[in-house]
């Protein structure tokens, strides 16, 4: 990608990383991991076996880390957020298990997916189990507000996934519909993960909404960059293989922009590709050339930077400190992965 | 089947039916159906389309009717149970959608299943949506006790489904494991559907536990009879086709008993059948003969009658009246379906 990296924070000396966030929440995350391990247990051995494959398997714990970091931002001194961060990770894991079945995926983060190892049936059912277990944990916590936020996020995620499914292989899909899809399927859980920190810290609606906005915009930025990386020239930073979205005919923003800006010949190519008639490695190479030449990748990243900036600005009202810095750098990192 | 029908209530003049229960809750059920229709809506048209296929498609509303009838038994005068009965039906529908994907079913209640019409992906995701929507509805109601009961039931159901999956095609499965499976995958939701009526009526733990026991035992009886009916000589009372369990190699009680009581030759047949090597129509005819000759069907029904009696006895403490009669007759009907 040809765009120059502009650090949003103005510090261009070091590449942004997740290190500050990871260091900030390391102590809390140990508690969360313990809750996750305890609560994915069952008398039915297949459940911890399958769940453990995904939960222990290289996940970045991005969403629970956001809950923990937001709680620190608010100087929350209790322990309720450990259980609730585990809920968020369970919902995310359940979604991944079902996604892999829906997409017919074979690899995630460079490892074989659960549906390939144990079959679709087991992935669907263990996903259901983790989802139910997540609600059990929330009920133990006892906050109806948290339950409302996370049950709503779950319904929105499922709606977003169905929306994405019905949008599959439709080359005419516009940017607005795409944004609606990623806002639902990705950003809703980021928003909820951050927002519940305000609930446990018993802060007012303004704080809740600010953290919701931070998470939501970060989630959109994160997904935009993910979608751009699917057209990167090599499978560098992500475990996910380049070209997965292309081969599945997913209408992501790079394709939407390249199609909108393309020649008649380009559009013919995209239509054939999205409808599944051109999915060879040579076709992928053409697709990568087109998303670059039309500026579709650069502008996908520019859109991501826009949402990233909104995420950072949503943190404006909060006191400076290590938590705010770490949350800010997480946004910069999410965007800089594309370079 | 050769056993004589003994009406548990002692009234042998008329065949038991669901008519009394249906009449009892008819007014309430209209409200529940309205909630169901309202809350399965979404901006994504596929969601109400797919959900409507199953929800409108000949479902008996057994579980929500139980919530409504138990509320009447307790002379509950409010309206909270309408929303909560809809929650129960949503959870049940989500489970059916996922079950059909897991089993690779093509027919349910005599109609094509959603996974056949819209694909597995859509069934998984719309199931997730209904499940999430159910929790949103519970949160609106605002009772943490109800949330605990239904989130726990959901986790138990998913565990039971995984347990059943791992038990598939294992000819040595015993009655205890089978009972654990059906208690989880079927009876847990019957129990929860009844129990939440005690919560909305603000009755004590004893009442909650009595209704839980009624529902749980009814659920077990119901599943036992369902499993016996799969070996009935024709597809009389149920939409479900005879022989489905047989062809899927499901270890249900008729098979467990016929295998345990069979000759060496019988056992060889069952092993081959359960492991998928003998599933022709001729094989099904042999299976039906064996489950009858060994008394496996009669004794599956006898077991069902045992749980049915326990369900009826759990109602002992409650005042006689139309609600109690209807709930009693529902048990008798569940068992008499096999005759």
Contacts between the chains, C-beta under 8 A, distances in Angstrom:
chain1	res1	chain2	res2	distance
A	42	B	159	5.6
A	42	B	162	7.7
A	43	B	159	7.5
A	44	B	159	5.5
A	44	B	162	4.9
A	44	B	163	4.9
A	44	B	166	6.6
A	45	B	166	7.8
A	46	B	162	5.6
A	46	B	165	7.4
A	46	B	166	5.3
A	47	B	159	6.8
A	47	B	162	5.7
A	94	B	128	8.0
A	95	B	128	8.0
A	98	B	124	5.3
A	98	B	125	7.0
A	98	B	128	6.2
A	101	B	120	7.2
A	101	B	121	7.4
A	101	B	124	5.9
A	102	B	120	7.8
A	102	B	121	4.1
A	102	B	124	5.9
A	102	B	125	6.4
A	103	B	121	7.9
A	120	B	101	7.2
A	120	B	102	7.8
A	120	B	120	7.2
A	121	B	101	7.4
A	121	B	102	4.1
A	121	B	103	7.9
A	121	B	165	5.6
A	122	B	162	6.9
A	122	B	165	6.1
A	124	B	98	5.3
A	124	B	101	5.9
A	124	B	102	5.9
A	124	B	124	5.8
A	125	B	98	7.0
A	125	B	102	6.4
A	125	B	158	5.7
A	125	B	161	4.7
A	125	B	162	4.8
A	125	B	165	6.3
A	126	B	158	7.6
A	126	B	162	6.3
A	128	B	95	8.0
A	128	B	98	6.2
A	128	B	131	7.5
A	128	B	154	7.6
A	128	B	157	7.8
A	128	B	158	4.1
A	128	B	161	7.3
A	129	B	155	6.1
A	129	B	158	3.7
A	129	B	159	6.0
A	129	B	162	6.6
A	131	B	128	7.4
A	131	B	131	6.8
A	131	B	154	7.8
A	131	B	158	7.9
A	132	B	151	6.0
A	132	B	154	3.7
A	132	B	155	3.7
A	132	B	157	7.6
A	132	B	158	5.4
A	133	B	155	5.2
A	135	B	135	5.8
A	135	B	147	7.2
A	135	B	151	3.9
A	135	B	154	7.0
A	135	B	155	8.0
A	136	B	148	7.5
A	136	B	151	4.6
A	136	B	152	6.0
A	136	B	155	5.6
A	138	B	151	7.7
A	139	B	144	6.0
A	139	B	147	4.8
A	139	B	148	4.7
A	139	B	151	5.4
A	142	B	144	6.0
A	144	B	139	6.0
A	144	B	142	6.0
A	144	B	144	7.0
A	147	B	135	7.2
A	147	B	139	4.8
A	147	B	147	6.6
A	148	B	136	7.5
A	148	B	139	4.7
A	151	B	132	6.0
A	151	B	135	3.9
A	151	B	136	4.6
A	151	B	138	7.8
A	151	B	139	5.4
A	152	B	136	6.0
A	154	B	128	7.6
A	154	B	131	7.8
A	154	B	132	3.7
A	154	B	135	7.0
A	155	B	129	6.1
A	155	B	132	3.7
A	155	B	133	5.2
A	155	B	135	8.0
A	155	B	136	5.7
A	157	B	128	7.8
A	157	B	132	7.6
A	158	B	125	5.8
A	158	B	126	7.6
A	158	B	128	4.1
A	158	B	129	3.7
A	158	B	131	7.9
A	158	B	132	5.5
A	159	B	42	5.6
A	159	B	43	7.5
A	159	B	44	5.5
A	159	B	47	6.8
A	159	B	129	6.0
A	161	B	125	4.7
A	161	B	128	7.3
A	162	B	42	7.7
A	162	B	44	4.9
A	162	B	46	5.6
A	162	B	47	5.7
A	162	B	122	6.9
A	162	B	125	4.8
A	162	B	126	6.3
A	162	B	129	6.5
A	163	B	44	4.8
A	165	B	46	7.4
A	165	B	121	5.6
A	165	B	122	6.1
A	165	B	125	6.3
A	166	B	44	6.6
A	166	B	45	7.7
A	166	B	46	5.2
